[in-house]
Each structure stands twice: as structure tokens, then as C-alpha cells.
Amino acid sequence: MNNLHNYRLKCTLTFGDIYGQIIAWLIVIFLSLASSLALWSSARQIYALATVGIVLVLSLPFLLFAFVTTLLNHIEVTAIDPATEPQATITGTMPNHKPAEAIG
């Protein structure tokens, strides 16, 4: 179990990595809303609501899969040498490092 301290996890995910996925999903949502408005009439209101529901239910797993796989692709595991790395203190901060300060 002590071998876990010899590795560093780093997430390199940025908003630009998932931006295209968000845009594609928004296009799907707007297309489903447009199709439901096309079906909206006094006799077909239930079909319009069902169309939006089906599109949402079917697209959410694909969106979740895309987000999770993108996140997992951006996690880096690097081996570190404990002899050369400074040890973290109890508070989790590294010694000889200044905390972030607000510019004001």
C-alpha cells in the first residue's frame, strides 16, 4: 500500500477538451426541441413531449460516456522518486511553497 506514495496523479483536462462535446449535445437538444415544436398540435402534444424525452434519455448515456472517456484520457500517472521529492506536510501543502495570493 505504501507504493501509492511513489506515484503522482495529474489531471490535464481543460474546458477546450470537452467544448466540442458540449456543442454537439446542445445541437441535439435544439434539434429535438425543433422536432417537438413541429409535432405540436392539439392532437399530437403527447408525441411532442415523448420526442423530447426519448432524445434526452437516449443522448445522455452517450454524453456521459464521452465525458468520462475524455476525463480518463487526461489523467496522467507519473512515477516519482521519494528520495528527491519534498514530502508534503500534514496540511497537504508542500514545504517552501508560497500559498496563492489574490491581486488586489
C-alpha positions as CSV (number, residue, x, y, z in Angstrom):
1,M,0.0,0.0,0.0
2,N,3.0,2.3,0.5
3,N,3.8,2.1,-3.2
4,L,0.9,4.6,-3.9
5,H,3.1,7.4,-2.5
6,N,5.5,6.8,-5.3
7,Y,3.1,8.0,-8.0
8,R,1.6,11.4,-8.8
9,L,-1.8,11.8,-10.4
10,K,-2.3,14.9,-12.5
11,C,-5.5,15.9,-14.4
12,T,-4.7,17.9,-17.6
13,L,-8.3,18.3,-18.7
14,T,-9.3,21.8,-19.9
15,F,-12.6,23.2,-21.0
16,G,-11.4,23.2,-24.6
17,D,-11.2,19.4,-24.4
18,I,-14.9,19.0,-23.9
19,Y,-16.1,22.1,-25.7
20,G,-16.9,20.2,-28.9
21,Q,-18.9,17.6,-27.0
22,I,-21.0,20.2,-25.3
23,I,-21.7,22.0,-28.6
24,A,-22.7,18.7,-30.2
25,W,-25.1,17.8,-27.4
26,L,-26.6,21.3,-27.5
27,I,-27.3,20.9,-31.2
28,V,-29.0,17.6,-30.4
29,I,-31.2,19.2,-27.8
30,F,-32.2,22.1,-30.0
31,L,-33.0,19.7,-32.9
32,S,-35.2,17.7,-30.6
33,L,-37.0,20.8,-29.4
34,A,-37.5,21.9,-33.0
35,S,-38.9,18.5,-33.9
36,S,-41.2,18.6,-30.9
37,L,-42.5,22.0,-31.9
38,A,-43.1,20.6,-35.4
39,L,-45.2,17.9,-33.9
40,W,-47.1,20.2,-31.5
41,S,-50.7,20.4,-32.3
42,S,-53.9,19.9,-30.4
43,A,-54.0,16.2,-31.3
44,R,-50.2,15.4,-31.0
45,Q,-49.0,17.0,-27.8
46,I,-48.1,13.8,-26.2
47,Y,-45.9,12.8,-29.2
48,A,-44.1,16.1,-29.0
49,L,-43.3,15.6,-25.3
50,A,-42.3,11.9,-25.9
51,T,-39.9,13.0,-28.7
52,V,-38.0,15.4,-26.3
53,G,-38.0,12.7,-23.6
54,I,-36.7,10.0,-25.9
55,V,-34.0,12.2,-27.3
56,L,-32.8,13.2,-23.8
57,V,-32.9,9.7,-22.5
58,L,-31.0,8.2,-25.4
59,S,-28.4,11.0,-25.7
60,L,-27.5,11.3,-22.0
61,P,-25.6,8.0,-21.8
62,F,-23.6,8.9,-24.9
63,L,-22.8,12.3,-23.4
64,L,-21.7,10.7,-20.1
65,F,-19.6,8.1,-21.9
66,A,-17.9,10.9,-23.9
67,F,-17.2,13.0,-20.8
68,V,-15.8,10.0,-18.8
69,T,-13.6,8.7,-21.5
70,T,-12.2,12.2,-22.2
71,L,-11.5,12.7,-18.5
72,L,-9.8,9.3,-18.2
73,N,-7.6,10.1,-21.2
74,H,-6.4,13.3,-19.5
75,I,-5.3,11.7,-16.2
76,E,-1.5,11.3,-16.1
77,V,0.2,8.9,-13.6
78,T,3.9,9.6,-13.2
79,A,6.3,7.8,-11.0
80,I,8.3,9.9,-8.6
81,D,11.4,9.2,-6.6
82,P,10.6,9.7,-2.9
83,A,14.2,10.5,-2.1
84,T,14.3,13.6,-4.4
85,E,10.7,14.8,-3.8
86,P,9.9,17.0,-0.9
87,Q,7.4,15.4,1.4
88,A,4.0,17.0,1.9
89,T,3.2,18.3,5.3
90,I,0.1,17.3,7.4
91,T,-1.9,20.1,5.8
92,G,-1.2,18.8,2.3
93,T,0.9,21.7,1.3
94,M,4.5,21.4,0.1
95,P,7.2,23.0,2.2
96,N,8.9,26.1,0.8
97,H,5.9,26.9,-1.4
98,K,4.0,30.1,-1.0
99,P,0.2,29.9,-1.0
100,A,-1.7,31.6,-3.7
101,E,-2.4,35.3,-3.1
102,A,-5.2,37.5,-4.5
103,I,-4.1,40.5,-6.5
104,G,-5.9,43.5,-5.2
